[in-house]
Amino acid sequence: MKIKRDDVRNIAIIAHVDHGKTTLVDNLLKQSGVFRENQDVQERVMDSNDIERERGITILSKNTAVYYNNTKINIIDTPGHADFGGEVERVLKMVDGVILVVDAFEGAMPQTKFVLKKALELELPVISCINKIDRPDARPDEVIDEVLELLMDLGASDAQLDCPFVYASAKTGYAVMDLADEPQDMKPLFETILSYIPAPQGDPEAGTQVLISTIDYNEYVGRIGIGKVDNGSIRVNQEVVLVNEHNPEKQDHVKISKLYEFDGLSKVDVTEASIGSIVAISGIADIHIGDTICSPEHPEPIPFQKISEPTIAMNFLVNDSPLAGQEGKYVTSRHIRDRLMRELNTDVSLRVEETESADCFKVSGRGELHLSVLIENMRREGYEFAVSKAEVLYRTDDRSRKLEPMEIAYVDVPEEFAGSVINKLSERKGELQGMSLAGDGSNRLEFHIPARGLIGFRGEFLTITKGNGVLNTTYDGYGPYKGDIDYRKQGSLIAFEAGEAVTYGLFSAQDRGTLFIKPGEKVYSGMVIGQNGKPEDIELNVCKTKHLTNTRSSSADEALKLTPPKILSLEQALEFINTDELLEITPSSLRIRKKILNPRDRKRAAKSV
């Protein structure tokens, strides 16, 4: 018989990128007494890894728990970016309701729609939290209308449409039920969670059932499965069986060696957990997302949606350039393979395949950002390797037609840039689906576009909109192949010989295009040192020094004025490289190079295509 467990609530916080989810969790933690009065707590305490903190985005969902009025509230902070949407889909299986955070100025954005749709499909009750109401340009009343419109568009039930609205300023640390109320603290939000989010239900007398929705990884204990106890209870030293709805063959008999629950930012050891508890389980080597931990007497898996398939892939290769092995700590194919396989422990949207070459691995993910975060992490850990240009993964349908992943791109731009953006995206096979006015008076354009049409576009987009445009995308399944796309109109400037770049050589090279390197940098034959203003590749000698003459002039070299080079970030370099180029990645350098370094072999290969 199912019963409710009133002393627990399980919620997920969902929102578009940068609408304030993580800051909201910060304040719920602070005001529930998780931290000491005098404790110095950094902002966005839940964004625990360096890249999350630097970029201001959440990449991995995080679990925490707070206590309010003797009720334990398990909170899951989810990512807002489309590339990490797989994380959102999974963690929603652990909760009984969601808090939808919407920026009081920006309003409902594309990713708001994506995450809300997932919650509504699972019939979860929604609390709408209109955040950043203290912004001078906030428009909370209009945003409420946008949220209600979105709920209706997504087919919300009457109960979901009747959701409570809470106004908040996560940064200042207060929430109110009415804009006329005096702001004090987060109490109104806590009260709304207790009254509106249902308590978890389950049968305490039934056999154990725990669906694993997230995997954590720890060097010391290995894989840690995180999930909610749906039925029965789970305890340390219990004999259980692992089953999986999508893998009927799986029937692994294992023992629970360690059991944890979340308390604030830490995990605490427990000996037993009952229905509604969110637990972490370590000591099971072969535990995967989607597995159900059951009693051996009733091995019944809990239904679980399949993980979103990757849509984009790139090759990770051992660096074989003339400068290889000088800056990295881990450089061999074994090092790279072990690191990629370790990433599979926690990132279920990633695929790693071995290729015919022992030095090359095909890595597939959900998007450019997904793969660039992995590359950046490996780089910081001391790995040195090379990657190819990202390419989409094609499929064929039952009539052998070629299909490719499609995206819906939402573009918010001031009116004067709308024409340029429409032209550029049309060149990349984008089809304009709609045009409307956004909340701040800018144009909102909606495009249906192949995923490969967006590869390398973000940098160009920021240039044509002078940094004033916002581009958001959501995956829209596979569609018929749209034809060839010309990614790059400009060619590369290529170093002709190995050596050290000098001012004199760079001065004569800079007339040909934009340089990527400074004087004193090491170069080698076949290395890309800049972008040509014209479509073809040009080879240049940037190590060339001035011929010495008997005439000495101290001011001659000083008069050579170099334009500052364009130093590419990792994202910009991944966007820039062409299909015949590689990006060489070391802990301290990013170098673009041709796949074939020898100029004669390169010309021969180009002719044979």
Secondary structure as a PSIPRED ss2 file (coil, helix, strand):
# PSIPRED VFORMAT (PSIPRED V4.0)

   1 M C   1.000  0.000  0.000
   2 K C   1.000  0.000  0.000
   3 I E   0.000  0.000  1.000
   4 K E   0.000  0.000  1.000
   5 R C   1.000  0.000  0.000
   6 D C   1.000  0.000  0.000
   7 D C   1.000  0.000  0.000
   8 V E   0.000  0.000  1.000
   9 R E   0.000  0.000  1.000
  10 N E   0.000  0.000  1.000
  11 I E   0.000  0.000  1.000
  12 A E   0.000  0.000  1.000
  13 I E   0.000  0.000  1.000
  14 I E   0.000  0.000  1.000
  15 A E   0.000  0.000  1.000
  16 H C   1.000  0.000  0.000
  17 V C   1.000  0.000  0.000
  18 D C   1.000  0.000  0.000
  19 H C   1.000  0.000  0.000
  20 G C   1.000  0.000  0.000
  21 K H   0.000  1.000  0.000
  22 T H   0.000  1.000  0.000
  23 T H   0.000  1.000  0.000
  24 L H   0.000  1.000  0.000
  25 V H   0.000  1.000  0.000
  26 D H   0.000  1.000  0.000
  27 N H   0.000  1.000  0.000
  28 L H   0.000  1.000  0.000
  29 L H   0.000  1.000  0.000
  30 K H   0.000  1.000  0.000
  31 Q H   0.000  1.000  0.000
  32 S C   1.000  0.000  0.000
  33 G C   1.000  0.000  0.000
  34 V C   1.000  0.000  0.000
  35 F C   1.000  0.000  0.000
  36 R C   1.000  0.000  0.000
  37 E C   1.000  0.000  0.000
  38 N C   1.000  0.000  0.000
  39 Q C   1.000  0.000  0.000
  40 D C   1.000  0.000  0.000
  41 V C   1.000  0.000  0.000
  42 Q C   1.000  0.000  0.000
  43 E C   1.000  0.000  0.000
  44 R C   1.000  0.000  0.000
  45 V C   1.000  0.000  0.000
  46 M C   1.000  0.000  0.000
  47 D C   1.000  0.000  0.000
  48 S C   1.000  0.000  0.000
  49 N C   1.000  0.000  0.000
  50 D H   0.000  1.000  0.000
  51 I H   0.000  1.000  0.000
  52 E H   0.000  1.000  0.000
  53 R H   0.000  1.000  0.000
  54 E H   0.000  1.000  0.000
  55 R H   0.000  1.000  0.000
  56 G C   1.000  0.000  0.000
  57 I C   1.000  0.000  0.000
  58 T C   1.000  0.000  0.000
  59 I C   1.000  0.000  0.000
  60 L C   1.000  0.000  0.000
  61 S C   1.000  0.000  0.000
  62 K E   0.000  0.000  1.000
  63 N E   0.000  0.000  1.000
  64 T E   0.000  0.000  1.000
  65 A E   0.000  0.000  1.000
  66 V E   0.000  0.000  1.000
  67 Y E   0.000  0.000  1.000
  68 Y E   0.000  0.000  1.000
  69 N C   1.000  0.000  0.000
  70 N C   1.000  0.000  0.000
  71 T E   0.000  0.000  1.000
  72 K E   0.000  0.000  1.000
  73 I E   0.000  0.000  1.000
  74 N E   0.000  0.000  1.000
  75 I E   0.000  0.000  1.000
  76 I E   0.000  0.000  1.000
  77 D E   0.000  0.000  1.000
  78 T C   1.000  0.000  0.000
  79 P C   1.000  0.000  0.000
  80 G C   1.000  0.000  0.000
  81 H C   1.000  0.000  0.000
  82 A H   0.000  1.000  0.000
  83 D H   0.000  1.000  0.000
  84 F H   0.000  1.000  0.000
  85 G H   0.000  1.000  0.000
  86 G H   0.000  1.000  0.000
  87 E H   0.000  1.000  0.000
  88 V H   0.000  1.000  0.000
  89 E H   0.000  1.000  0.000
  90 R H   0.000  1.000  0.000
  91 V H   0.000  1.000  0.000
  92 L H   0.000  1.000  0.000
  93 K H   0.000  1.000  0.000
  94 M H   0.000  1.000  0.000
  95 V C   1.000  0.000  0.000
  96 D C   1.000  0.000  0.000
  97 G E   0.000  0.000  1.000
  98 V E   0.000  0.000  1.000
  99 I E   0.000  0.000  1.000
 100 L E   0.000  0.000  1.000
 101 V E   0.000  0.000  1.000
 102 V E   0.000  0.000  1.000
 103 D E   0.000  0.000  1.000
 104 A C   1.000  0.000  0.000
 105 F C   1.000  0.000  0.000
 106 E C   1.000  0.000  0.000
 107 G C   1.000  0.000  0.000
 108 A C   1.000  0.000  0.000
 109 M C   1.000  0.000  0.000
 110 P H   0.000  1.000  0.000
 111 Q H   0.000  1.000  0.000
 112 T H   0.000  1.000  0.000
 113 K H   0.000  1.000  0.000
 114 F H   0.000  1.000  0.000
 115 V H   0.000  1.000  0.000
 116 L H   0.000  1.000  0.000
 117 K H   0.000  1.000  0.000
 118 K H   0.000  1.000  0.000
 119 A H   0.000  1.000  0.000
 120 L H   0.000  1.000  0.000
 121 E H   0.000  1.000  0.000
 122 L C   1.000  0.000  0.000
 123 E C   1.000  0.000  0.000
 124 L C   1.000  0.000  0.000
 125 P C   1.000  0.000  0.000
 126 V E   0.000  0.000  1.000
 127 I E   0.000  0.000  1.000
 128 S E   0.000  0.000  1.000
 129 C E   0.000  0.000  1.000
 130 I E   0.000  0.000  1.000
 131 N E   0.000  0.000  1.000
 132 K C   1.000  0.000  0.000
 133 I C   1.000  0.000  0.000
 134 D C   1.000  0.000  0.000
 135 R C   1.000  0.000  0.000
 136 P C   1.000  0.000  0.000
 137 D C   1.000  0.000  0.000
 138 A C   1.000  0.000  0.000
 139 R C   1.000  0.000  0.000
 140 P H   0.000  1.000  0.000
 141 D H   0.000  1.000  0.000
 142 E H   0.000  1.000  0.000
 143 V H   0.000  1.000  0.000
 144 I H   0.000  1.000  0.000
 145 D H   0.000  1.000  0.000
 146 E H   0.000  1.000  0.000
 147 V H   0.000  1.000  0.000
 148 L H   0.000  1.000  0.000
 149 E H   0.000  1.000  0.000
 150 L H   0.000  1.000  0.000
 151 L H   0.000  1.000  0.000
 152 M H   0.000  1.000  0.000
 153 D H   0.000  1.000  0.000
 154 L C   1.000  0.000  0.000
 155 G C   1.000  0.000  0.000
 156 A C   1.000  0.000  0.000
 157 S C   1.000  0.000  0.000
 158 D H   0.000  1.000  0.000
 159 A H   0.000  1.000  0.000
 160 Q H   0.000  1.000  0.000
 161 L H   0.000  1.000  0.000
 162 D C   1.000  0.000  0.000
 163 C C   1.000  0.000  0.000
 164 P C   1.000  0.000  0.000
 165 F E   0.000  0.000  1.000
 166 V E   0.000  0.000  1.000
 167 Y E   0.000  0.000  1.000
 168 A E   0.000  0.000  1.000
 169 S E   0.000  0.000  1.000
 170 A C   1.000  0.000  0.000
 171 K C   1.000  0.000  0.000
 172 T C   1.000  0.000  0.000
 173 G C   1.000  0.000  0.000
 174 Y E   0.000  0.000  1.000
 175 A E   0.000  0.000  1.000
 176 V E   0.000  0.000  1.000
 177 M C   1.000  0.000  0.000
 178 D C   1.000  0.000  0.000
 179 L C   1.000  0.000  0.000
 180 A C   1.000  0.000  0.000
 181 D C   1.000  0.000  0.000
 182 E C   1.000  0.000  0.000
 183 P C   1.000  0.000  0.000
 184 Q C   1.000  0.000  0.000
 185 D C   1.000  0.000  0.000
 186 M C   1.000  0.000  0.000
 187 K H   0.000  1.000  0.000
 188 P H   0.000  1.000  0.000
 189 L H   0.000  1.000  0.000
 190 F H   0.000  1.000  0.000
 191 E H   0.000  1.000  0.000
 192 T H   0.000  1.000  0.000
 193 I H   0.000  1.000  0.000
 194 L H   0.000  1.000  0.000
 195 S H   0.000  1.000  0.000
 196 Y H   0.000  1.000  0.000
 197 I C   1.000  0.000  0.000
 198 P C   1.000  0.000  0.000
 199 A C   1.000  0.000  0.000
 200 P C   1.000  0.000  0.000
 201 Q E   0.000  0.000  1.000
 202 G E   0.000  0.000  1.000
 203 D C   1.000  0.000  0.000
 204 P C   1.000  0.000  0.000
 205 E C   1.000  0.000  0.000
 206 A C   1.000  0.000  0.000
 207 G C   1.000  0.000  0.000
 208 T C   1.000  0.000  0.000
 209 Q E   0.000  0.000  1.000
 210 V E   0.000  0.000  1.000
 211 L E   0.000  0.000  1.000
 212 I E   0.000  0.000  1.000
 213 S E   0.000  0.000  1.000
 214 T E   0.000  0.000  1.000
 215 I E   0.000  0.000  1.000
 216 D E   0.000  0.000  1.000
 217 Y E   0.000  0.000  1.000
 218 N E   0.000  0.000  1.000
 219 E C   1.000  0.000  0.000
 220 Y C   1.000  0.000  0.000
 221 V C   1.000  0.000  0.000
 222 G E   0.000  0.000  1.000
 223 R E   0.000  0.000  1.000
 224 I E   0.000  0.000  1.000
 225 G E   0.000  0.000  1.000
 226 I E   0.000  0.000  1.000
 227 G E   0.000  0.000  1.000
 228 K E   0.000  0.000  1.000
 229 V E   0.000  0.000  1.000
 230 D E   0.000  0.000  1.000
 231 N E   0.000  0.000  1.000
 232 G C   1.000  0.000  0.000
 233 S E   0.000  0.000  1.000
 234 I E   0.000  0.000  1.000
 235 R E   0.000  0.000  1.000
 236 V C   1.000  0.000  0.000
 237 N C   1.000  0.000  0.000
 238 Q C   1.000  0.000  0.000
 239 E E   0.000  0.000  1.000
 240 V E   0.000  0.000  1.000
 241 V E   0.000  0.000  1.000
 242 L E   0.000  0.000  1.000
 243 V E   0.000  0.000  1.000
 244 N E   0.000  0.000  1.000
 245 E C   1.000  0.000  0.000
 246 H C   1.000  0.000  0.000
 247 N C   1.000  0.000  0.000
 248 P C   1.000  0.000  0.000
 249 E C   1.000  0.000  0.000
 250 K C   1.000  0.000  0.000
 251 Q C   1.000  0.000  0.000
 252 D E   0.000  0.000  1.000
 253 H E   0.000  0.000  1.000
 254 V E   0.000  0.000  1.000
 255 K E   0.000  0.000  1.000
 256 I C   1.000  0.000  0.000
 257 S C   1.000  0.000  0.000
 258 K E   0.000  0.000  1.000
 259 L E   0.000  0.000  1.000
 260 Y E   0.000  0.000  1.000
 261 E E   0.000  0.000  1.000
 262 F E   0.000  0.000  1.000
 263 D E   0.000  0.000  1.000
 264 G E   0.000  0.000  1.000
 265 L C   1.000  0.000  0.000
 266 S E   0.000  0.000  1.000
 267 K E   0.000  0.000  1.000
 268 V E   0.000  0.000  1.000
 269 D E   0.000  0.000  1.000
 270 V C   1.000  0.000  0.000
 271 T C   1.000  0.000  0.000
 272 E E   0.000  0.000  1.000
 273 A E   0.000  0.000  1.000
 274 S E   0.000  0.000  1.000
 275 I C   1.000  0.000  0.000
 276 G C   1.000  0.000  0.000
 277 S C   1.000  0.000  0.000
 278 I E   0.000  0.000  1.000
 279 V E   0.000  0.000  1.000
 280 A E   0.000  0.000  1.000
 281 I E   0.000  0.000  1.000
 282 S E   0.000  0.000  1.000
 283 G C   1.000  0.000  0.000
 284 I C   1.000  0.000  0.000
 285 A C   1.000  0.000  0.000
 286 D C   1.000  0.000  0.000
 287 I C   1.000  0.000  0.000
 288 H C   1.000  0.000  0.000
 289 I C   1.000  0.000  0.000
 290 G C   1.000  0.000  0.000
 291 D E   0.000  0.000  1.000
 292 T E   0.000  0.000  1.000
 293 I E   0.000  0.000  1.000
 294 C E   0.000  0.000  1.000
 295 S C   1.000  0.000  0.000
 296 P C   1.000  0.000  0.000
 297 E C   1.000  0.000  0.000
 298 H C   1.000  0.000  0.000
 299 P C   1.000  0.000  0.000
 300 E C   1.000  0.000  0.000
 301 P C   1.000  0.000  0.000
 302 I C   1.000  0.000  0.000
 303 P C   1.000  0.000  0.000
 304 F C   1.000  0.000  0.000
 305 Q C   1.000  0.000  0.000
 306 K C   1.000  0.000  0.000
 307 I C   1.000  0.000  0.000
 308 S C   1.000  0.000  0.000
 309 E C   1.000  0.000  0.000
 310 P C   1.000  0.000  0.000
 311 T C   1.000  0.000  0.000
 312 I E   0.000  0.000  1.000
 313 A E   0.000  0.000  1.000
 314 M E   0.000  0.000  1.000
 315 N E   0.000  0.000  1.000
 316 F E   0.000  0.000  1.000
 317 L E   0.000  0.000  1.000
 318 V C   1.000  0.000  0.000
 319 N C   1.000  0.000  0.000
 320 D C   1.000  0.000  0.000
 321 S C   1.000  0.000  0.000
 322 P C   1.000  0.000  0.000
 323 L C   1.000  0.000  0.000
 324 A C   1.000  0.000  0.000
 325 G C   1.000  0.000  0.000
 326 Q C   1.000  0.000  0.000
 327 E C   1.000  0.000  0.000
 328 G C   1.000  0.000  0.000
 329 K C   1.000  0.000  0.000
 330 Y E   0.000  0.000  1.000
 331 V C   1.000  0.000  0.000
 332 T C   1.000  0.000  0.000
 333 S H   0.000  1.000  0.000
 334 R H   0.000  1.000  0.000
 335 H H   0.000  1.000  0.000
 336 I H   0.000  1.000  0.000
 337 R H   0.000  1.000  0.000
 338 D H   0.000  1.000  0.000
 339 R H   0.000  1.000  0.000
 340 L H   0.000  1.000  0.000
 341 M H   0.000  1.000  0.000
 342 R H   0.000  1.000  0.000
 343 E H   0.000  1.000  0.000
 344 L C   1.000  0.000  0.000
 345 N C   1.000  0.000  0.000
 346 T C   1.000  0.000  0.000
 347 D C   1.000  0.000  0.000
 348 V C   1.000  0.000  0.000
 349 S C   1.000  0.000  0.000
 350 L C   1.000  0.000  0.000
 351 R E   0.000  0.000  1.000
 352 V E   0.000  0.000  1.000
 353 E E   0.000  0.000  1.000
 354 E E   0.000  0.000  1.000
 355 T C   1.000  0.000  0.000
 356 E C   1.000  0.000  0.000
 357 S C   1.000  0.000  0.000
 358 A C   1.000  0.000  0.000
 359 D C   1.000  0.000  0.000
 360 C E   0.000  0.000  1.000
 361 F E   0.000  0.000  1.000
 362 K E   0.000  0.000  1.000
 363 V E   0.000  0.000  1.000
 364 S E   0.000  0.000  1.000
 365 G E   0.000  0.000  1.000
 366 R C   1.000  0.000  0.000
 367 G C   1.000  0.000  0.000
 368 E H   0.000  1.000  0.000
 369 L H   0.000  1.000  0.000
 370 H H   0.000  1.000  0.000
 371 L H   0.000  1.000  0.000
 372 S H   0.000  1.000  0.000
 373 V H   0.000  1.000  0.000
 374 L H   0.000  1.000  0.000
 375 I H   0.000  1.000  0.000
 376 E H   0.000  1.000  0.000
 377 N H   0.000  1.000  0.000
 378 M H   0.000  1.000  0.000
 379 R H   0.000  1.000  0.000
 380 R H   0.000  1.000  0.000
 381 E C   1.000  0.000  0.000
 382 G C   1.000  0.000  0.000
 383 Y E   0.000  0.000  1.000
 384 E C   1.000  0.000  0.000
 385 F E   0.000  0.000  1.000
 386 A E   0.000  0.000  1.000
 387 V E   0.000  0.000  1.000
 388 S E   0.000  0.000  1.000
 389 K C   1.000  0.000  0.000
 390 A C   1.000  0.000  0.000
 391 E E   0.000  0.000  1.000
 392 V E   0.000  0.000  1.000
 393 L C   1.000  0.000  0.000
 394 Y C   1.000  0.000  0.000
 395 R E   0.000  0.000  1.000
 396 T E   0.000  0.000  1.000
 397 D C   1.000  0.000  0.000
 398 D C   1.000  0.000  0.000
 399 R C   1.000  0.000  0.000
 400 S C   1.000  0.000  0.000
 401 R C   1.000  0.000  0.000
 402 K E   0.000  0.000  1.000
 403 L E   0.000  0.000  1.000
 404 E E   0.000  0.000  1.000
 405 P E   0.000  0.000  1.000
 406 M E   0.000  0.000  1.000
 407 E E   0.000  0.000  1.000
 408 I E   0.000  0.000  1.000
 409 A E   0.000  0.000  1.000
 410 Y E   0.000  0.000  1.000
 411 V E   0.000  0.000  1.000
 412 D E   0.000  0.000  1.000
 413 V E   0.000  0.000  1.000
 414 P C   1.000  0.000  0.000
 415 E H   0.000  1.000  0.000
 416 E H   0.000  1.000  0.000
 417 F H   0.000  1.000  0.000
 418 A H   0.000  1.000  0.000
 419 G H   0.000  1.000  0.000
 420 S H   0.000  1.000  0.000
 421 V H   0.000  1.000  0.000
 422 I H   0.000  1.000  0.000
 423 N H   0.000  1.000  0.000
 424 K H   0.000  1.000  0.000
 425 L H   0.000  1.000  0.000
 426 S H   0.000  1.000  0.000
 427 E H   0.000  1.000  0.000
 428 R C   1.000  0.000  0.000
 429 K C   1.000  0.000  0.000
 430 G C   1.000  0.000  0.000
 431 E E   0.000  0.000  1.000
 432 L E   0.000  0.000  1.000
 433 Q E   0.000  0.000  1.000
 434 G E   0.000  0.000  1.000
 435 M E   0.000  0.000  1.000
 436 S E   0.000  0.000  1.000
 437 L E   0.000  0.000  1.000
 438 A C   1.000  0.000  0.000
 439 G C   1.000  0.000  0.000
 440 D C   1.000  0.000  0.000
 441 G C   1.000  0.000  0.000
 442 S C   1.000  0.000  0.000
 443 N E   0.000  0.000  1.000
 444 R E   0.000  0.000  1.000
 445 L E   0.000  0.000  1.000
 446 E E   0.000  0.000  1.000
 447 F E   0.000  0.000  1.000
 448 H E   0.000  0.000  1.000
 449 I E   0.000  0.000  1.000
 450 P E   0.000  0.000  1.000
 451 A H   0.000  1.000  0.000
 452 R H   0.000  1.000  0.000
 453 G H   0.000  1.000  0.000
 454 L H   0.000  1.000  0.000
 455 I C   1.000  0.000  0.000
 456 G C   1.000  0.000  0.000
 457 F C   1.000  0.000  0.000
 458 R H   0.000  1.000  0.000
 459 G H   0.000  1.000  0.000
 460 E H   0.000  1.000  0.000
 461 F H   0.000  1.000  0.000
 462 L H   0.000  1.000  0.000
 463 T H   0.000  1.000  0.000
 464 I H   0.000  1.000  0.000
 465 T C   1.000  0.000  0.000
 466 K C   1.000  0.000  0.000
 467 G C   1.000  0.000  0.000
 468 N C   1.000  0.000  0.000
 469 G C   1.000  0.000  0.000
 470 V E   0.000  0.000  1.000
 471 L E   0.000  0.000  1.000
 472 N E   0.000  0.000  1.000
 473 T E   0.000  0.000  1.000
 474 T E   0.000  0.000  1.000
 475 Y E   0.000  0.000  1.000
 476 D E   0.000  0.000  1.000
 477 G E   0.000  0.000  1.000
 478 Y E   0.000  0.000  1.000
 479 G E   0.000  0.000  1.000
 480 P E   0.000  0.000  1.000
 481 Y C   1.000  0.000  0.000
 482 K C   1.000  0.000  0.000
 483 G C   1.000  0.000  0.000
 484 D C   1.000  0.000  0.000
 485 I C   1.000  0.000  0.000
 486 D C   1.000  0.000  0.000
 487 Y C   1.000  0.000  0.000
 488 R C   1.000  0.000  0.000
 489 K C   1.000  0.000  0.000
 490 Q C   1.000  0.000  0.000
 491 G C   1.000  0.000  0.000
 492 S E   0.000  0.000  1.000
 493 L E   0.000  0.000  1.000
 494 I E   0.000  0.000  1.000
 495 A E   0.000  0.000  1.000
 496 F C   1.000  0.000  0.000
 497 E C   1.000  0.000  0.000
 498 A C   1.000  0.000  0.000
 499 G E   0.000  0.000  1.000
 500 E E   0.000  0.000  1.000
 501 A C   1.000  0.000  0.000
 502 V C   1.000  0.000  0.000
 503 T H   0.000  1.000  0.000
 504 Y H   0.000  1.000  0.000
 505 G H   0.000  1.000  0.000
 506 L H   0.000  1.000  0.000
 507 F H   0.000  1.000  0.000
 508 S H   0.000  1.000  0.000
 509 A H   0.000  1.000  0.000
 510 Q H   0.000  1.000  0.000
 511 D H   0.000  1.000  0.000
 512 R H   0.000  1.000  0.000
 513 G E   0.000  0.000  1.000
 514 T E   0.000  0.000  1.000
 515 L E   0.000  0.000  1.000
 516 F C   1.000  0.000  0.000
 517 I C   1.000  0.000  0.000
 518 K C   1.000  0.000  0.000
 519 P C   1.000  0.000  0.000
 520 G C   1.000  0.000  0.000
 521 E C   1.000  0.000  0.000
 522 K E   0.000  0.000  1.000
 523 V E   0.000  0.000  1.000
 524 Y C   1.000  0.000  0.000
 525 S C   1.000  0.000  0.000
 526 G C   1.000  0.000  0.000
 527 M E   0.000  0.000  1.000
 528 V E   0.000  0.000  1.000
 529 I E   0.000  0.000  1.000
 530 G E   0.000  0.000  1.000
 531 Q E   0.000  0.000  1.000
 532 N E   0.000  0.000  1.000
 533 G C   1.000  0.000  0.000
 534 K C   1.000  0.000  0.000
 535 P C   1.000  0.000  0.000
 536 E C   1.000  0.000  0.000
 537 D C   1.000  0.000  0.000
 538 I E   0.000  0.000  1.000
 539 E E   0.000  0.000  1.000
 540 L E   0.000  0.000  1.000
 541 N C   1.000  0.000  0.000
 542 V C   1.000  0.000  0.000
 543 C C   1.000  0.000  0.000
 544 K C   1.000  0.000  0.000
 545 T C   1.000  0.000  0.000
 546 K C   1.000  0.000  0.000
 547 H C   1.000  0.000  0.000
 548 L C   1.000  0.000  0.000
 549 T C   1.000  0.000  0.000
 550 N C   1.000  0.000  0.000
 551 T C   1.000  0.000  0.000
 552 R C   1.000  0.000  0.000
 553 S C   1.000  0.000  0.000
 554 S C   1.000  0.000  0.000
 555 S C   1.000  0.000  0.000
 556 A C   1.000  0.000  0.000
 557 D C   1.000  0.000  0.000
 558 E C   1.000  0.000  0.000
 559 A C   1.000  0.000  0.000
 560 L C   1.000  0.000  0.000
 561 K C   1.000  0.000  0.000
 562 L C   1.000  0.000  0.000
 563 T C   1.000  0.000  0.000
 564 P C   1.000  0.000  0.000
 565 P C   1.000  0.000  0.000
 566 K C   1.000  0.000  0.000
 567 I C   1.000  0.000  0.000
 568 L C   1.000  0.000  0.000
 569 S C   1.000  0.000  0.000
 570 L H   0.000  1.000  0.000
 571 E H   0.000  1.000  0.000
 572 Q H   0.000  1.000  0.000
 573 A H   0.000  1.000  0.000
 574 L H   0.000  1.000  0.000
 575 E H   0.000  1.000  0.000
 576 F H   0.000  1.000  0.000
 577 I C   1.000  0.000  0.000
 578 N C   1.000  0.000  0.000
 579 T C   1.000  0.000  0.000
 580 D C   1.000  0.000  0.000
 581 E E   0.000  0.000  1.000
 582 L E   0.000  0.000  1.000
 583 L E   0.000  0.000  1.000
 584 E E   0.000  0.000  1.000
 585 I E   0.000  0.000  1.000
 586 T C   1.000  0.000  0.000
 587 P C   1.000  0.000  0.000
 588 S C   1.000  0.000  0.000
 589 S C   1.000  0.000  0.000
 590 L E   0.000  0.000  1.000
 591 R E   0.000  0.000  1.000
 592 I E   0.000  0.000  1.000
 593 R E   0.000  0.000  1.000
 594 K E   0.000  0.000  1.000
 595 K C   1.000  0.000  0.000
 596 I C   1.000  0.000  0.000
 597 L C   1.000  0.000  0.000
 598 N C   1.000  0.000  0.000
 599 P H   0.000  1.000  0.000
 600 R H   0.000  1.000  0.000
 601 D H   0.000  1.000  0.000
 602 R H   0.000  1.000  0.000
 603 K H   0.000  1.000  0.000
 604 R H   0.000  1.000  0.000
 605 A H   0.000  1.000  0.000
 606 A H   0.000  1.000  0.000
 607 K H   0.000  1.000  0.000
 608 S H   0.000  1.000  0.000
 609 V C   1.000  0.000  0.000
